[in-house]
Amino acid sequence: MVSETLSMWGNGAVTLPKKWRDQFQTKHFMAKETAQGLLIRPILDAEYYELADGTVGVRFPMGIEAGELARRIEKIDRKIRKEERLRSRKKKK
């Protein structure tokens, strides 16, 4: 884990190092107070998760417009169907 020193400006803004800003595909970060101090985490557009009981899913921490959700579901469905067709063709050979 890499540590960096952050500077606070007169207006209270804290600047993240460019390498971190470039690493995460978001402009939204959450700061949480912990027993060790502040924890800064990127808020990603979508987060995939897996639970110990085998449950999987996707979270949208910043929310998502219904039409955009429908488009993403359709895109994923097309990809899954395409992969299934390819697997089916390989089995027939």
Residue pairs with C-beta under 8 A, 6 or more apart in sequence:
4 17
4 20
6 14
6 15
6 16
6 17
7 14
7 15
8 14
9 15
16 29
16 40
24 42
24 44
25 44
25 45
26 42
26 43
26 44
26 45
28 42
28 43
28 62
29 40
29 41
29 42
29 43
30 40
30 41
30 42
30 43
31 38
31 39
31 40
32 38
32 39
32 41
33 39
43 61
43 62
44 61
45 60
45 62
46 58
46 59
46 60
46 64
47 58
47 59
47 60
47 61
48 56
48 57
48 58
49 56
49 57
49 58
49 59
50 56
60 69
64 72
